[in-house]
Amino acid sequence: MDGKSFLQRYLDGDEREAPRRGPTYLARRFHQLTLGVLSQALEGSGLVSTQWGILRSIHLEPGIGQRRLCERQSIDPNSASRFVDELEAMGLVRRDPVLGDRRAYALHLTEAGRKLRSRLRPKVLAAQERVMAPLTQGECETFLNLLARVVEANGELARPGNGRRRPVRTLGRESSNSAVAPANTFPRP
């Protein structure tokens, strides 16, 4: 052995292929594929993928609170609140006050939310199966188990919003040539 890790040896191979075989590239491409087929499955429903995930979480755990919803969906509290507001305005979700905690709400699907979920579920499952079609059932199970292991082992690295560009913030309004603060001066939440 030359002391290099598997990834170093793998990526040191054919330089033209290496960027297309790295874990970051493949994870991003896999995300694009799954998001694309899910968007097609949800077409015409008025939902985006995160809203579908929220409906699914509420279905699986009726009465779930927004804090738990954030954990399940790996989204920040502000986004969760905004998505739940939208689903509530669409008549798909309702918030019920939690006894003993005036700030907390239990989330439930409305009848319209249950019907929409039931109608869309076969399309969503077919979309997921379409992405996984190149794999045998055993390979699919192995792939998902390995992917889950990698995600779970690196949970501390996963923060909602990771990888997004930070907004450019100016330090003053003296002129249009105001200094721009370095990105590392604004800590992430």
C-alpha positions as CSV (number, residue, x, y, z in Angstrom):
1,M,0.0,0.0,0.0
2,D,1.2,3.5,-0.7
3,G,-0.5,5.1,2.4
4,K,-3.3,6.7,0.4
5,S,-7.0,6.3,1.3
6,F,-9.4,4.5,-1.1
7,L,-10.7,7.9,-2.2
8,Q,-7.2,9.3,-2.8
9,R,-6.3,6.2,-4.9
10,Y,-9.7,6.3,-6.7
11,L,-9.6,10.0,-7.5
12,D,-5.9,9.9,-8.5
13,G,-6.8,7.5,-11.3
14,D,-8.1,9.0,-14.6
15,E,-8.1,12.7,-14.0
16,R,-10.9,13.2,-16.5
17,E,-13.2,10.8,-14.7
18,A,-12.2,11.6,-11.1
19,P,-14.5,14.6,-10.6
20,R,-17.5,12.6,-11.9
21,R,-16.9,9.8,-9.4
22,G,-16.2,11.7,-6.2
23,P,-18.7,11.4,-3.3
24,T,-19.6,15.1,-3.3
25,Y,-20.3,15.1,-7.1
26,L,-22.3,11.9,-7.0
27,A,-24.3,13.0,-3.9
28,R,-25.2,16.3,-5.6
29,R,-26.2,14.4,-8.9
30,F,-28.2,11.9,-6.9
31,H,-30.0,14.7,-5.1
32,Q,-30.7,16.4,-8.5
33,L,-32.2,13.1,-9.9
34,T,-34.4,12.4,-6.9
35,L,-35.6,16.0,-6.6
36,G,-36.3,16.0,-10.4
37,V,-38.5,12.9,-10.3
38,L,-40.2,14.0,-7.1
39,S,-41.0,17.4,-8.7
40,Q,-42.6,15.6,-11.6
41,A,-44.6,13.4,-9.3
42,L,-45.9,16.4,-7.4
43,E,-46.6,18.4,-10.6
44,G,-50.0,20.1,-10.5
45,S,-50.4,19.5,-6.7
46,G,-49.1,22.9,-5.7
47,L,-46.5,21.2,-3.4
48,V,-42.7,21.3,-3.5
49,S,-40.6,18.4,-2.2
50,T,-40.1,19.8,1.3
51,Q,-43.8,20.3,1.7
52,W,-44.3,16.7,0.6
53,G,-41.8,15.6,3.2
54,I,-43.7,17.6,5.9
55,L,-47.0,16.0,4.9
56,R,-45.3,12.6,5.2
57,S,-43.8,13.3,8.6
58,I,-47.2,14.6,9.9
59,H,-48.9,11.5,8.5
60,L,-46.3,9.2,10.2
61,E,-46.4,11.1,13.5
62,P,-49.8,12.8,13.9
63,G,-49.5,15.6,16.5
64,I,-45.8,16.1,15.8
65,G,-44.5,19.5,17.0
66,Q,-42.5,21.8,14.8
67,R,-39.3,21.2,16.7
68,R,-39.5,17.5,16.0
69,L,-40.6,18.2,12.5
70,C,-37.4,20.2,12.0
71,E,-35.3,17.2,13.2
72,R,-37.2,14.7,11.0
73,Q,-36.9,16.9,7.9
74,S,-33.5,18.4,8.6
75,I,-34.8,21.9,8.1
76,D,-34.3,25.1,10.2
77,P,-37.2,26.4,12.4
78,N,-37.9,29.4,10.2
79,S,-38.3,27.3,7.1
80,A,-40.4,24.8,8.9
81,S,-42.7,27.6,10.2
82,R,-43.0,29.0,6.7
83,F,-43.7,25.7,5.1
84,V,-46.3,24.8,7.7
85,D,-47.9,28.3,7.2
86,E,-48.2,27.5,3.5
87,L,-49.6,24.1,4.1
88,E,-52.1,25.5,6.6
89,A,-53.1,28.2,4.1
90,M,-53.7,25.5,1.5
91,G,-56.0,23.7,3.9
92,L,-53.7,20.6,4.2
93,V,-52.5,21.0,7.7
94,R,-53.9,22.3,11.0
95,R,-52.2,23.4,14.1
96,D,-53.7,22.5,17.5
97,P,-52.5,24.1,20.7
98,V,-50.5,21.9,23.0
99,L,-52.0,21.8,26.5
100,G,-49.5,23.3,29.0
101,D,-47.3,25.0,26.4
102,R,-48.8,28.1,24.9
103,R,-46.0,28.4,22.3
104,A,-46.2,24.8,20.9
105,Y,-48.6,23.4,18.4
106,A,-49.4,19.8,17.4
107,L,-49.6,19.4,13.6
108,H,-52.2,17.2,12.0
109,L,-53.3,16.6,8.4
110,T,-56.7,17.8,7.5
111,E,-59.0,15.6,5.5
112,A,-57.8,17.4,2.3
113,G,-54.2,16.8,3.4
114,R,-54.9,13.1,3.9
115,K,-56.6,12.8,0.5
116,L,-53.9,14.7,-1.4
117,R,-51.2,12.5,0.3
118,S,-53.1,9.3,-0.6
119,R,-53.5,10.5,-4.2
120,L,-49.8,11.5,-4.6
121,R,-48.2,8.6,-2.8
122,P,-48.3,6.1,-5.7
123,K,-46.8,8.7,-8.0
124,V,-44.0,9.5,-5.5
125,L,-43.2,5.8,-4.9
126,A,-43.1,5.2,-8.7
127,A,-40.7,8.2,-9.0
128,Q,-38.4,6.8,-6.4
129,E,-38.5,3.4,-8.0
130,R,-37.7,4.9,-11.3
131,V,-34.5,6.4,-9.9
132,M,-33.5,3.1,-8.2
133,A,-34.4,1.0,-11.3
134,P,-30.8,0.4,-12.4
135,L,-30.2,-1.6,-9.1
136,T,-31.5,-5.0,-8.1
137,Q,-33.7,-5.1,-5.0
138,G,-30.7,-6.3,-3.0
139,E,-28.4,-3.6,-4.4
140,C,-31.1,-1.0,-3.6
141,E,-31.3,-2.1,0.0
142,T,-27.5,-2.2,0.3
143,F,-27.2,1.2,-1.3
144,L,-29.8,2.8,1.0
145,N,-28.3,1.1,4.1
146,L,-24.8,2.4,3.2
147,L,-26.1,5.9,2.4
148,A,-28.0,5.9,5.8
149,R,-24.8,4.8,7.6
150,V,-22.8,7.6,6.0
151,V,-25.4,10.2,6.8
152,E,-26.0,9.1,10.4
153,A,-22.2,8.8,11.1
154,N,-21.8,12.4,9.9
155,G,-24.9,14.0,11.5
156,E,-22.9,16.7,13.3
157,L,-21.8,18.0,9.9
158,A,-25.4,18.4,8.6
159,R,-26.9,21.8,9.3
160,P,-29.8,23.1,7.4
161,G,-28.5,25.6,4.9
162,N,-25.0,24.1,4.6
163,G,-23.4,24.8,1.3
164,R,-25.6,27.8,0.5
165,R,-23.9,31.1,-0.4
166,R,-23.8,33.6,2.4
167,P,-25.4,36.9,1.6
168,V,-23.0,39.7,0.8
169,R,-23.2,42.4,3.6
170,T,-21.8,45.8,3.4
171,L,-20.2,47.5,6.4
172,G,-21.4,51.0,5.7
173,R,-23.5,53.2,3.5
174,E,-21.0,55.9,2.9
175,S,-20.7,55.1,-0.8
176,S,-21.4,52.5,-3.4
177,N,-17.8,51.4,-2.8
178,S,-18.4,50.4,0.8
179,A,-16.2,47.7,2.1
180,V,-17.6,44.2,2.1
181,A,-17.3,42.2,5.3
182,P,-15.4,38.9,5.0
183,A,-17.8,36.0,5.0
184,N,-16.2,34.5,8.1
185,T,-17.2,37.4,10.2
186,F,-20.8,36.4,10.2
187,P,-21.2,33.1,12.1
188,R,-23.8,30.7,10.9
189,P,-26.7,29.9,13.2
